[in-house]
């Protein structure tokens, strides 16, 4: 049986606002299903979102220029 998170639960896990989660949902970055007036996020889809987000952070950090002041 699939497990789901509410928008509020995801917001708490990511330490962002409710509207921040909805932004990611509406932009297509976070896959969610609309049930009536609410959105639910499958546990697997939330995991995929986290993986993609972490990959982007790693790429950004590795592409930063290191300055050498010797």
C-alpha positions as CSV (number, residue, x, y, z in Angstrom):
1,X,0.0,0.0,0.0
2,X,1.4,3.4,-1.0
3,X,2.1,6.0,1.7
4,X,1.3,9.7,1.2
5,X,2.3,13.0,2.8
6,X,0.2,16.1,3.1
7,X,1.5,19.4,1.9
8,X,1.8,20.5,5.6
9,X,3.9,17.4,6.4
10,X,6.2,18.0,3.5
11,X,6.5,21.6,4.6
12,X,7.5,20.6,8.1
13,X,10.1,18.0,6.8
14,X,11.7,20.6,4.4
15,X,11.4,23.4,6.9
16,X,9.6,25.6,4.4
17,X,6.2,27.2,4.2
18,X,3.0,25.5,3.0
19,X,3.0,27.9,0.0
20,X,6.6,27.0,-0.7
21,X,5.6,23.3,-1.1
22,X,2.7,24.3,-3.4
23,X,5.2,26.4,-5.5
24,X,7.2,23.2,-6.1
25,X,4.1,21.2,-6.9
26,X,2.7,23.7,-9.3
27,X,6.1,24.2,-11.0
28,X,6.2,20.4,-11.6
29,X,9.3,19.9,-9.5
30,X,7.5,17.9,-6.8
31,X,5.0,15.4,-8.2
32,X,1.6,15.4,-6.3
33,X,-1.9,14.3,-6.8
34,X,-4.9,16.5,-6.3
35,X,-7.7,15.0,-4.3
36,X,-10.5,17.5,-4.1
37,X,-9.0,20.8,-3.0
38,X,-5.9,19.3,-1.4
39,X,-2.7,17.8,-2.7
40,X,-1.1,14.6,-1.5
41,X,2.5,13.6,-2.2
42,X,3.5,10.0,-2.5
43,X,6.5,8.9,-0.3
44,X,8.4,7.8,-3.5
45,X,7.8,11.1,-5.2
46,X,9.0,13.0,-2.2
47,X,12.2,10.8,-2.2
48,X,12.8,11.6,-5.9
49,X,12.4,15.3,-5.2
50,X,14.9,15.1,-2.4
51,X,17.4,13.2,-4.6
52,X,17.2,15.7,-7.4
53,X,17.4,18.7,-5.0
54,X,20.6,17.2,-3.4
55,X,22.2,16.6,-6.8
56,X,21.7,20.2,-7.8
57,X,23.3,21.4,-4.5
58,X,26.3,19.1,-5.0
59,X,26.8,20.4,-8.6
60,X,26.5,24.0,-7.4
61,X,29.1,23.5,-4.7
62,X,31.6,21.7,-6.9
63,X,31.3,24.4,-9.6
64,X,32.3,27.2,-7.2
65,X,35.7,28.7,-7.9
66,X,38.3,28.4,-5.2
67,X,40.4,31.4,-4.7
68,X,44.0,31.0,-3.6
69,X,45.6,33.9,-1.8
70,X,49.2,33.0,-1.3
